[in-house]
Amino acid sequence: MRPQLLRATRAFSVCLAIAAPALACSSVDDGVDLGNSAAPIINGKADTAHPGVVFIGIDSADGFGGCSGSIVDVDTASGVGLVLTAGHCVTPGKPTIVLMGNDISSPTAKRFEVLDYAHHSKYPADLRYDFGMIRILGVDASTPKLTMVPSTTDGVAAGVRVTNVGYGLTHRPSQSGADNSVRNTTTVSISSVQQIDIHYSFGGTGTCSGDSGGPAIITTGGSEKIVGVVSRGDQDCAGDSIDARLSYGFDFINQQLALPAPAETCDICARRAGSGNNVCAKRLDSCFGDADCKGLYDCLVGCSGISCQIACSKKFPAGNGPLLAWQACSCAEACTTKCAGSSACASIPACVGDTGSGACGTCTKSSCCAETANAARDKIGNQCLTNPAMVGCSTNRAYQALVSCKATKCNSDCTAPTDPGTDPDPGTDPGTEPGETVTTTTTGCSVVASGRSASTNSLFATLAVAIGLVAVARRRARP
């Protein structure tokens, strides 16, 4: 029998655009050290029957890796869900994101922020107790889950057929092959049971790196139940493998199920709003499904200063509205009460978009704030704020609602009630201020600007903050 190694996090280099901004594409070498290798399904097939089995993105000293897990509890009141996984999937690496979908590289995959995580108290001193639990934010009544076997009478015995599900490798680590982003499944027979350990002999199919933490499922009483968690196995995924028997982990599992919901803070509200089917997650989906917004985001990611960000904004003007809608979502839409006064929202304009200055600006901010915000978040309306003569502004509902509001409520304060801003000179780039010279090079986002006043359009200033928030989100690690 070959050495048994933990089927821990596998190296992952598939580009997960769906995980942005929390993740970037990364790649590290596969390893076989304890706690740094993972298990995939060899010679299995694509799975569509277990949507509650999820991918767990993990940051470690070696880079970005992944495990599998199962959503086993959903609290719709707090939006907190519990993901059962392996202990070695939560230590020493840190779970940072949970993705749900038949293919996690698909735009339809769902993201869930990690609230916290824990492992069994006997692990890692005793590798048999390879149980971990991750609490995630953003679940709702539509979030699928799997059922755990309710007692030690789990039906586990030699010869019983078990279904494994996970996002692991589909080729042996010693063989070349592409990373896998698809959830796969296979069915194997238990070869023997040694208290906590469920043993399998490789018969041409089985788990491998990346399947760690995924469920071992049996059908009993006409329904599927989780009876184990993928734990460890042959380093080349061609020999015996072992699952941790769930009935020996219920002391730990029940402790996790009994944890109270987190206190409602701006951070918790924002992270929940950006997960699952919630409003800010949908804003991000809309942005990444729009070529202009995605192009702007990709351009901004490579920026290091305001000049570059302004250049990106001009290059993808139709992306400004959808990107701003996502970036301002928590502060101005989903969590306005909880995030009121938060430093994280200090740079987001009260009305999201620029209301202008003087008496007209004051009236617009107080009387037409909602209309300004809707226009600023709109693909066309956003551009109309700085270029009202642009084709499409006269028929854009969001922008025209603002025009109507100002004409009705701010007519005496605004010299041009049908124009929220100042008409640009015909032929002048609406993003260029009088006296400014902008030179854009053909390499990267380098921009040289002279003559720009300190009162740079607040929309550009918001974009500057937005990309800063993106950078923070990508670096963020959970305690």
Buried (B, 14 or more C-beta within 10 A) or exposed (E): EEEBBBBBBBBBBBBBBBBBBBBBEBEBEBBBEEBBBBBBBBBBEEBEEBBBBBBBBBBBEBBBBBBBBBBBBBBEEBBBBBBBBBBBBBBEBBBBBBBBBBBBBBEEBBBBBBBBBBBBEBBBEEBBBBBBBBBBBBBBEEBBBBEBBEEEEBEBEEEBEBBBBBBBBBBBBEEEEEBBBBBBBBEBEBBEBEEBBBBBBBEEBBBBBBBBBBBBBBEBEEEBBBBBBBBBBBBBBBBBBBBBBBBBBBEBBEEBBEBEEBEEEBBBBBBBBBBBBBBBBBBBBBBBEBEBBBBBBBBBBEBEEBBBBBBBBBBBBBBBBBBBBBBBBBBBBBBEEBBEEBEBBEBBBBBBBBBBEEEBBBBBBEBBBEBBBBBBBBBBBBBBBBBBEBEEBEEBEBBBBBBBBBBEBBEEBBEBBEBBBEEBEEEEBBBBBEEBEBEBEEEEBEBEBEEBEEEBBBBBBBBBBBBBBBBEBBEBEBE
